Amino acid sequence: MGRIPDGFIQELLSRTDIVDVIGARLDLQRAGREYKARSPFTNEKTPSFFVSPAKQMWFDFSSGKNGNAIGFLMEHERLSFVEAIEELARRAGLEVPREDGGPAAPTLEGPLDALAFAERFFRTQLRRYQPAIDYLKKRGVSGETAKRFGIGYAPDSWDALARELPSPRHAIDAGLLIPRDGDGAYDRFRNRVMFPIHDTRGRVIAFGGRTLANDPAKYLNSPETPLFHKGRNLFGLYEAKQASKSELPYLLVVEGYMDVVMLAQYGITSVVATLGTATTREHLTLLFKSTAKVVFCFDGDAAGRRAAWKALDQALPELHEGRECRFMFLPDGHDPDTLVQEIGTEAYAARIEAAQPLSDFLLSGLKQRIDLGSREGRSRLVAQAQPYLARLREGALRTSIVEDLERLVRLPRQDVEALLRESARARPQPPPATKETAVQLETAPLVREALKLLLERSDMAVKVADIDSLLQCKLPGIEAFVAAVEFFAGDPTSTVAQIIESWRGTPEGVLVELLAAERNALEGVAVETEFFDVCTKLRQRSGRSRFQELLDLAQKGTLSLAERAELEELNRQLPNRRLV
């Protein structure tokens, strides 16, 4: 049997009410915001089993077990993981799709028809709503470009689309409508410029919407459905292939819808965008089906560099048979949309041509903080390169990187290969993530508190501003917290159960599971107030860390003019901080 797609599991969880699943098997009683029952796993006489509708999780405090609807069926019914999914799918009236040659996926003509209808509806509405047209003109988008990408507008109404559809069922399945608690459904997208997302066959499978109001979620994507998976689809790929009469010479990977649209308007058509998520192996597989050369385009700041390293890590196993990856970094204050409008097509194309090869980016990044003048430093460079080389297949690229290492460390090939083998043997293999190992995952108390509060009210994620600044505080666990914020902000309808399922088997996933099981005395507005107070403290911590970094550089006399201005600004902002 083939593998069950991750996107289907996420969609299944979003359509499952855990209270209904467990209530059919246990006598649940309302207890405030939750439901309670006697534990089905122990002989406790008092209720110690709780179900949270908000988190879509269950917690058994007498046995220490907890999980989502899938986990409950596995524990209570003694089902396997696949059997539990099949049971939930049966309840939801869905057929379980399979990858790699398994049974065919369910017929999706209904949702596809709803999506095609929505695209036509949004395009018609754009022609009628001048503020949306004015917004596109202000961004420099021509009418021809808007038509080419099928750009439209979702009216500022709760049911503008819902009223036009003959039936809400297929639109709900497609993620266009959200069911009401009673009957009916309402529009997911409201007062947004709409960008249709096509699959490789040109069918509309989802939408991205840019708000025209002061919505905290500036961009909103369709939720994951059996048709649409953020980690497996790319905006603009269909349009890029349509614009090329032959095999694409390269594909430029950017981050935003408007970046793809504006570059295409300037004649740079081989461009795609990830959909609010980091580059995945599935993205790379899709890209290399269309071209042998992928160029990643990132901001030149620290966040852009981190994203580039993540993309590099995903790309390494895919680089074989003449495939190539390069990295292009933008000047400060620019994204692809604004830069191409400033410098023009030829200059932008020249930047793509001059993008840094993966091997150069890898080695230049590794050697930045290493003293190659010492024997220890050279040995350390080889050790740091080893895990990256281990992800590469044997071939010309790996050979080229090893040759570059030889020159850098001034050692013959056989010695470099010996050091690589020694480093591989010395590198400890991480044990599988369990609840016991997750307890030992180093997490600062402040970060732990922020993550715990976020799990109480995941809808707060869309209100977290300037996420990248939080990473500068360098507290243990901060990357897990930021990743959770990005997960929930990317799809505000996601539940705690879904993030645990998405992160299954990782230390971060088990940490989230443990924190979700902890009781929280705060309720309502108090949760939000405390959460943003903690976020403020994390930002203050970030500012102090950055202040000290810049102060150290100033004392060494290596501060640039831009860094000097940043230091002076931080000096004004931070309490009890004054330049000497």
Buried (B, 14 or more C-beta within 10 A) or exposed (E): EEEBBBBBBBBBBBBBEBBEBBBEEBEBEEEEEBBBBBBBBBEBEEBBBBBBBBBBBBBBBBBEBBBBBBBBBBBBEEBEBEBBBBBBBEBEEBBBBBEEEEEEBBEBEBBBBBBBBBBEBBBEBBEEBEEBBEBBEEBBBEEEBBEBBBBBBBBBBBBBBBEEBEEBBBBBBBBBBBEEEEEEBBBBBBBBBBBBBBBEEEBBBBBBBBBBEEBBBEBBBBBBBBBBBBBBBBBBBBBBBEBBEEEBEBBBBBBBBBBBBBBBBBEBBBBBBBBBBBBBBBBBEBBBEBBBBBBBBBBBBEBBBBBBBBBBBBBBEBBBEEBBBBBBBBEEEBBBBBBBBEBEEEEBBEBBEEBBBBBBBBBEBBBEEBEEEEEEBBBBBBBBBBBBBBBBEEEEBBEEBBEBBBEBBEBEEEEBBEBBEBBEEEEEEEEEBEBEBBEEBEBBEBBBBBBBBBBBBBBBBBBBEEBBBBBBBEBEBBBBBBBBBBBBBBBBBBBBBBBBBBBBEBBBBBBBBBBBBEEBEBEEEEBBEBBBEBBEBBBBBBBBBBBEBBBEBBEEEEBEEEBEEBBEEBBEEBEEBEEE
